[in-house]
């Protein structure tokens, strides 16, 4: 496993991840990063996990994305 931190923005980070991962699965965590990737149209797939908020109020994944057309489907068996 390789972990790195990128400070040049989400688009640059995704390009680096895609280059390093090639055909492997890569993931990014957090609502703020998710919003950046959705806005830049760099997210191929989202897996949303709901969990009770234990610390603080958190970030809402789909806030500030009203101008985007996002289609959700349930893959629950």
N, C-alpha and C positions, 0 to 999 in steps of 0.2 A: 504494500500500500504506500502511496506517495501523497503527502499532504503539503500544500504550499499556500501562501497568502499573496494575493495580488492587490496592488494599490493603484493600478493604472486604469481601473474601470472594469465593469463586468464584460463588455464586449471583447476587450483584449484578453481577459481571463478565459473566456469561453474558447476563443481561437487557440490559446495555448493548450487548454485541456483537450480539445479535439485533436490537435496535432500530436499530443503525447499519448492519448488513449487509442487513437486509430479506430479500430472496430470494437473496442471494449466499451462497456457501459461507464458513463461518468455521471456524477450527480452533484448538485449544489443545494445547499440547505438554507432555509430562512425565507421569510416572507419578503423582506426588502430585496434580497438577491432575486427571488422569483419575480417580483414586480419589474425589476430592471431587465431581466431576460425576456419576459413577456412583451414589454414595451419595445425592445430591440428585435423582436421576432426571432430569438435565438433558442427558445425552448421547444423541443420536439414533443415532449410529453411531460405531464405533471402527475405526480402521485401525491395525493393529499391525504394526510393522516390527521384525524382529529384527536386532540388530547386535552384534558382538563388543564386550565391555566393555573399553575401553582405559584409561579413567581412573576409579579408584575402584571401588566395588562397586555403585553405582546403587540405584534403588528398584524393587521388584517391583510391577508394575501391579495384580495382583489380590490382593495382601496385604490383610488386614483387611477383606475384602468377603465373607466366608464366609456372612453372613446374607442376601446378595442372590442372586436367581436370574438368572444371566447366561447367555445362549445365544450360542454362537459358531458361525460358519459360515465355510467356506473359499471365498473368491471367486477363488481362483487359477485362471487359464485352463487 
